[in-house]
Amino acid sequence: GVVILDMTDRAKPKLVGRQSAYPPDTGFAHTSLPLLDRKLIVSSEEANQEKCADWPKRIWTVDISNEAKPSRIAVFPSPAVVDDLCARGGRFGAHNIHVNKPTPYSRTLTQTVVGTFFNGGVRAYSIADPKDPREIGYLIPMAPPRNPTGTIQINDVYVDEKGTIYANDRATGGLYILEYTGSVPLR
């Protein structure tokens, strides 16, 4: 879900708008990425049970052109191999997304979303058309040694100012440093 607050008076925030699809969806919102110039929020849920016991956990685009009535406009596509990923063990589903923290060392992405999906690895999507998100690349690393789930569990993601992607495994896999080489640029 998405909640929009007016924080002009931090001691007394005012509710501007709220959107929730829980229920009927399974919920558990995790990360929100405001793209205010585009009047959008990208919102991820969090998978928190093994073998997809709480599937689906997805990423959404939310239209906030009317802040009093935010509305979901699209769900990001699921990988074609969802059944295989669910059977592998550990968690599978959306988790973190790169959130564009304004520093000289991060890349501000307004047309691309880079997210983590536990055993589904790191996935990149074009949101040039926010109503039709398209997967433009992914990487699922091999299961690291001694990982208790027997599979990768990619947890966090960060994109630096050069477009290098940093992701980590939540158990034993450590840090992964990725170079995106797809035909659709990270922007």
N, C-alpha and C positions, 0 to 999 in steps of 0.2 A: 504494500500500500504506500501511498504518498500523502504526507501532511505538509501543508504550506502555512507557515506562521509569519505574522508581521512582528518583527523583533525590534521595532523602533524604541519601545520601552522594554528593555530586557527584563525588568522586574515583573512586567505584566504582558507577556506575549499574547497576541490575539490570533485566533484561528482564522485563516483566510479561506482555505479549501482543504478537502480531504477526499482521497480516492482509495477504496479498498475493494478487493475481490475475494476477501476471505470472510466467510465461505462464499462460494463453493470451492474456490481454489484452495490448495493445501497451505499456501502462505509461507511465512517466515521471511520477511523482507530483510535484506542485509546491507547493500550499498546503494547509494543514490548519487548520480552524476548530473548536476544541473548544467544544462546548455542554454543559458538564459537568452543569448542572442538569437537562438533558434526556437525559443519558447518550448523547450523540451526538457524532460528529465529522463535519464536512463536509469532503471532500477533493477537491481539483481535480488534474487531470493537466495537462500542458503540451504543446500542439501545437508542434512545433519544425521541421516541414518544410512547404514550400510546396505549395499545391494538394492538401491532404489526403493527402499521401503516407504520413503516419503516422496517419490517421484509424482509429478514433475516439479522441478526447481529450475526456473528459467530467468531470462533477462527480458525486460519489456521496455518499449518506448512509451512515454506518457506525454500527451499534449497538455501544456499549461498555458495556452494562449488565453484561456479564461481561468485565472488562478483560483477563482471560487469553485470551479468545477473541473478539476484535472480529470483527464480520461485516457485510459490505455488505448493506444492506436495500433500496436503491433507486438507480437511476441517474436523473439529471435528464433531462428530455425534450430531444431535439435539435430545432432549428428545422425547420419543414416544408420549407425551401428549402436544405437541406444541399448538394444537387448544384450549385445556383447559386453558393453561397458557395465551394465547392471549386473551381469553374471560374474564379472572379474573380481568382485570384492571391494571393500572399502566404500567410500562415498563416490557418487557420481551426481553431477548437477551443478548448477551455477553457484558461484561464491563471490569472489571479489572482482571488481573492475578497476582499471586505471582511472583515477579520479581527478586528474588535471590540477594538482596542487600548484599554484603559481610560484614557481621558483626558476632561477636561471638554469637549473639542472633537470627540468622535466619538460616533456613535450605536451603542449595543449592540443588535444585531439577533439575536433568538433564533428568530423565526418566518419570517424572510426572508433570502435569500442574494442578494447582488449580485455578479456576476462579469463578467470580461472574456473576450472570445472573438476577439480579433484582428479579422479582417474581418467577424466576426459581431457586432461592437459590444459594447455593455453590455447585460446581460440580468439581470432580476430574477425570483426564484422564491419562491413561498410554500412553506414546509416545515411549515405547521401540522400536516399529516399527513406525517411524515418518510418514510413508506413510499410516498407518492404526491406527489412534488414537482410543482408546477404553475408554468409560466411566467406571470408577471403583468404583464410589460412588457419592452420592449427598445427600443433606439435604435441604428441603424447610420448613423453620419455619412457624408456624401459623402467620396469620396477626396480627400485634401488635395493641393494643388499640389506637384509635384516629388517625390511619394512614390515611391521606387524600385519598389514593388510594384504601383503603379497602383490601390491600394485602401487603405482605412483599416486600421490595425493597432493597435487599442485594446489597451493593455498592462497598465495598473495602474488600480485603483479604490479610492476612499475615500468613506465616507459620514459627513458631519459630524453634529453634535448636532441640527441642524434637519432632517436628512434630505436635504440637498443632496448630490448625487453628483458627485464629481470623478473624471475619467478622462483618461488621456493616450494619444496615439498614439506608438508607439515610434520613428517616423522623423521625419516633417515636419509632422504634424497639430497638434502642440501640446496645450494643455489644453482639455478640454471640461467645462463646468459645467452640470449637468443638474438639472432639477426633476422629480421623479417625481409624476405626477398620476393614477395608476391608482386603481381603485375598492377594491382590497385594499391596506390601509395597509402601509408599511414598519414592521415591528415586530420 
